[in-house]
Amino acid sequence: MKILVPVKRVVDYNVKVRVKTDGSGVDLSGVKMSMNPFDEIALEEAVRLKEKGLATEVVAVSAGVGQVRDTLRTALAIGADRAILVETSTDVNEDLEPLAVAKILAKLVETEKPGLVIMGKQAIDNDMNATGQMLAALLGWGQATFASQVEIADGSVTVTREVDGGLQTLRVGLPAIVTADLRLNEPRYVSLPNIMKAKKKPLEEKKISDMGVDITPRLQVVRTVEPVQRSAGVRVNSVDELIEKLKNQAGVI
């Protein structure tokens, strides 16, 4: 069985994001970029399934600017067998919407014919949490989201997922879409030998113009602002003073 793993290039989670002075978006100039953490978890799970003999090939795919090659090379170093880049733009500030990504992935699924698609539940840059669900709808496949455990047997995938009331277990027939949650696994450390080996693994590049996919934006960012900074706390000397401040200053009682 072949497993397809979409990965996204995002601002590294350790970087403090800066908003452009005109409020048109996030400033990406000179910012460290890395693989979306949820996608890294999904890739780790796919590699583990291959190591267990449940998959024959792991293919990492991504869409965006040419710099995504670095992210795909990281995916190859983690353990993917090969990678596919769909170049959609030369502007690093241009972000694909979930529907556009889902359409691109649907085209790749048609040609690659994987038995399973594992992807992160969301990207940390826009927190849309929509691509996996849209892809399942376009393909007509079953889906299991927010996976914290994945098991494959007898032509189906059993997924334990976290819900508000606890844990829910679903069994979905293959082929299927699974989106990875934070507690699915802990991605492995990428060693230098594997980084060197990744340079020899195949990385195929495609142009969006050759795929017949409409990626026209349907959303418009009106304004981007930084979160309001929290004010410093205040120490009180008594319960009465606390109640007075909660009532007259904070206005919560």
Solvent accessible surface area in square Angstrom, and as a share of the most:
residue,aa,sasa,rsa
1,M,62,0.28
2,K,42,0.18
3,I,0,0.00
4,L,0,0.00
5,V,0,0.00
6,P,11,0.07
7,V,6,0.04
8,K,50,0.21
9,R,53,0.19
10,V,2,0.01
11,V,17,0.10
12,D,10,0.05
13,Y,151,0.57
14,N,117,0.60
15,V,44,0.25
16,K,166,0.70
17,V,71,0.41
18,R,114,0.42
19,V,34,0.20
20,K,64,0.27
21,T,152,0.88
22,D,109,0.56
23,G,11,0.11
24,S,65,0.42
25,G,15,0.15
26,V,51,0.30
27,D,37,0.19
28,L,36,0.18
29,S,78,0.50
30,G,91,0.88
31,V,23,0.13
32,K,131,0.55
33,M,43,0.19
34,S,33,0.21
35,M,13,0.06
36,N,1,0.00
37,P,29,0.19
38,F,23,0.10
39,D,10,0.05
40,E,46,0.21
41,I,7,0.04
42,A,0,0.00
43,L,0,0.00
44,E,2,0.01
45,E,13,0.06
46,A,0,0.00
47,V,7,0.04
48,R,87,0.32
49,L,1,0.01
50,K,65,0.28
51,E,111,0.50
52,K,138,0.59
53,G,63,0.60
54,L,69,0.34
55,A,6,0.05
56,T,101,0.58
57,E,40,0.18
58,V,0,0.00
59,V,0,0.00
60,A,0,0.00
61,V,0,0.00
62,S,7,0.05
63,A,24,0.19
64,G,12,0.12
65,V,9,0.05
66,G,11,0.11
67,Q,80,0.36
68,V,5,0.03
69,R,95,0.35
70,D,102,0.53
71,T,8,0.05
72,L,0,0.00
73,R,79,0.29
74,T,54,0.31
75,A,0,0.00
76,L,0,0.00
77,A,5,0.04
78,I,4,0.02
79,G,21,0.20
80,A,0,0.00
81,D,40,0.21
82,R,54,0.20
83,A,1,0.01
84,I,0,0.00
85,L,0,0.00
86,V,0,0.00
87,E,28,0.13
88,T,19,0.11
89,S,19,0.12
90,T,125,0.73
91,D,67,0.35
92,V,55,0.32
93,N,73,0.37
94,E,92,0.41
95,D,76,0.39
96,L,23,0.12
97,E,30,0.13
98,P,13,0.08
99,L,49,0.25
100,A,7,0.05
101,V,36,0.21
102,A,0,0.00
103,K,49,0.21
104,I,1,0.01
105,L,6,0.03
106,A,13,0.10
107,K,75,0.32
108,L,3,0.01
109,V,7,0.04
110,E,102,0.46
111,T,99,0.57
112,E,23,0.10
113,K,155,0.65
114,P,7,0.04
115,G,18,0.18
116,L,0,0.00
117,V,0,0.00
118,I,0,0.00
119,M,10,0.05
120,G,8,0.08
121,K,37,0.16
122,Q,43,0.19
123,A,14,0.11
124,I,58,0.29
125,D,68,0.35
126,N,50,0.26
127,D,84,0.43
128,M,86,0.38
129,N,48,0.24
130,A,24,0.18
131,T,27,0.15
132,G,4,0.04
133,Q,54,0.24
134,M,68,0.30
135,L,0,0.00
136,A,3,0.02
137,A,80,0.62
138,L,87,0.43
139,L,40,0.20
140,G,67,0.65
141,W,52,0.18
142,G,33,0.32
143,Q,71,0.31
144,A,1,0.01
145,T,15,0.09
146,F,50,0.21
147,A,0,0.00
148,S,21,0.14
149,Q,88,0.39
150,V,8,0.05
151,E,92,0.41
152,I,22,0.11
153,A,64,0.50
154,D,149,0.77
155,G,54,0.52
156,S,15,0.10
157,V,0,0.00
158,T,31,0.18
159,V,0,0.00
160,T,23,0.13
161,R,39,0.14
162,E,51,0.23
163,V,58,0.33
164,D,162,0.84
165,G,82,0.78
166,G,35,0.34
167,L,128,0.64
168,Q,73,0.33
169,T,88,0.51
170,L,57,0.29
171,R,179,0.65
172,V,19,0.11
173,G,47,0.46
174,L,45,0.23
175,P,57,0.36
176,A,0,0.00
177,I,1,0.01
178,V,0,0.00
179,T,3,0.02
180,A,0,0.00
181,D,8,0.04
182,L,97,0.48
183,R,154,0.56
184,L,17,0.08
185,N,21,0.11
186,E,141,0.63
187,P,38,0.24
188,R,79,0.29
189,Y,192,0.73
190,V,30,0.17
191,S,34,0.22
192,L,121,0.60
193,P,82,0.52
194,N,55,0.28
195,I,72,0.37
196,M,99,0.44
197,K,124,0.53
198,A,1,0.01
199,K,125,0.53
200,K,183,0.78
201,K,55,0.23
202,P,82,0.52
203,L,31,0.16
204,E,78,0.35
205,E,86,0.39
206,K,58,0.24
207,K,107,0.45
208,I,28,0.14
209,S,96,0.62
210,D,117,0.60
211,M,28,0.13
212,G,72,0.69
213,V,22,0.13
214,D,73,0.38
215,I,36,0.18
216,T,84,0.49
217,P,95,0.60
218,R,139,0.51
219,L,111,0.55
220,Q,158,0.70
221,V,106,0.61
222,V,138,0.79
223,R,178,0.65
224,T,31,0.18
225,V,100,0.57
226,E,94,0.42
227,P,123,0.77
228,V,144,0.82
229,Q,164,0.73
230,R,232,0.85
231,S,106,0.68
232,A,93,0.72
233,G,77,0.74
234,V,108,0.62
235,R,216,0.79
236,V,43,0.25
237,N,138,0.71
238,S,56,0.36
239,V,105,0.60
240,D,110,0.57
241,E,55,0.25
242,L,76,0.38
243,I,83,0.42
244,E,79,0.35
245,K,45,0.19
246,L,61,0.30
247,K,121,0.51
248,N,98,0.50
249,Q,128,0.57
250,A,61,0.47
251,G,56,0.54
252,V,100,0.58
253,I,116,0.59
